[in-house]
Amino acid sequence: MLSHLKFAITFLSIILIAACSDEEFLNENPVSSVGTSEFFQNSDQFESAINAAYTNLQDLYSDGGDGSIGGYGGGYWTFSEMRSDNTTFQDNTQDLSGHRWWNVDQFIMAGSNEITETTWNLTYQGIGKCNIVLDKLEDSEVENKSRYIAEAKFLRAFYYHHLVKYYGDVPLITSTIESSEEAFAQNERTPQDEVYDQIISDLNDAKAGLPQNYAGEDQGRATEAAARTLLAKVYMWRDQYPEAQAELEEVRDMNYVLLDDYASIFDKNNENNEEVIFSVQYIEGPNNLGSVFTYRFLPWNIGSDVIGHSQNTARTGMQIPTKDLLEAFEGNDLRAAMIDTMIDEETGVVDGDLVPYTTKFMDPGHSQRLISGRNFQVFRYSHVLLMLAETYARTGAGDPIPLVNQIRRRAGLDELTGSFSQEEMLDIIIKERRLEFHAEADRWDVLVRTGRAVEVMQAHGEAEREARGEIGVNAFQNIKLLFPIPDAVIELDPESITQNEEYL
């Protein structure tokens, strides 16, 4: 696998060009490659380049849609959810190739793990595409220029936020690399605060240049609300809660709503619904743009009855809800209905024989095996409500209870009444986030940001031993908050890039 430096050099001369289509904007297959000096001549070409910058999100959340489940994509949901106490994996007695994900789950991964390397490389590849677009736009006058700049800055900020929260200090590259010498010169770990400053600058520019919505084939592009929501999340990572509050209040006053029925959020025929603020888009069919969540998150031995195609034996049974998550739901919580179960005495996850699985990404009846069109929802309006509730709880500038009660009412739960201390309120909000977004790549981020990860995950390790029986002696022994820098990246330039201390 190439390191991010090699990717950066590759970006100098190659850009993917997409064919026009009447379908969604991401349904544009690469048809050729040309030098960048020949390519950036008109608005259509810049839009194709922006589309290419979005496609890295597809691999980072799934494996891409080439009909294969054998890749090492999916780093974002693996790192942001499976790392937490929400989900785990089903032991696979026929194929052990899923150990890359199992090791992430149990805190025994190393820098040689293919998932950390793929995540690093794909993220920097996405950043490189954004940098090329921004550099080429600087001296160009094309239609939609301001929107293209805003989209590129949103995506660059999105990619960098994932890098900095996963790896800590990372190289900060904001322009096109012109030579191998320049690549090595910029290849040094930049302090996190400087990276965050760049992220915030990009998102402030992005929110001013993005529209509030798109119509038809452009649904799924970044919007003003997406930029403001991500900016609020970044501010919360930096304990800047008043600033986060201001962004979230702007989004609250836009045209997003909570759907009445929680299950309808995940209806495959209504994925870009009024609650979704930003999601990674996929398209069913042999177009290299599909997703494999439907397979990845089902038990590996579930057969064909659930989705109408036979399950893939290897590297599935991921994102399996834990016993602790199941027990966290109140008895009448409608959100628990998004978790189904099968019984398997040999590879059960809960109490010996139960294998729960999320149905949020199910796609029964899709036409071609291993190529689903299910999206991955990154931000929903419910994120905004619960994030805003947290800022109110921390700053005292508003009442968090009505916001939380909107979430609880839809879940079929009793509303909160009475008064709560700040700590009690934060506990309530964090629990609601856990249940509202289970399997949606949210839980680990919240645990780390709020300083609860070590305590929660140590308890989770003990619970896993009790629920599942014997697990590896090294599992959960060292709860690491960061992920390892890929070995291949360090080997390429060991003087500039060093390993995170937790992995030395």
Secondary structure, DSSP 8 states (H G I E B T S, - for coil): ---HHHHHHHTTT-EEEE---SS-TT---EEEEE-HHHH-SSHHHHHHHHHHHHHHHHHHHS--BSS---S---HHHIIIIITSSSEE----SS--TTHHHHHHHTT---TT-HHHHHHHHHHHHHHHHHHHHHHHHHT---TTHHHHHHHHHHHHHHHHHHHHHHHSSB----S---SHHHHHHH-S-B-HHHHHHHHHHHHHHHHHHS-S---GGGTTS--HHHHHHHHHHHHHHTT-HHHHHHHHHHHHTSS----SSGGGGG-GGGSS-TTEEEEE----SSSB--B-HHHHTS-TT--STTTSS---STT-S-SEE-HHHHHHS-TT-GGGGGEEEEE-TTT-SBTTTEEEEE-TT--TT-SSTT-B---EEEEEHHHHHHHHHHHHHHH-SS-SHHHHHHHHHHTT-----S---HHHHHHHHHHHHHHHTTTSS-HHHHHHHTT-HHHHHHHHHHHHHHHH----TTTTSS--SS----HHHHHH-TTT----GGG-
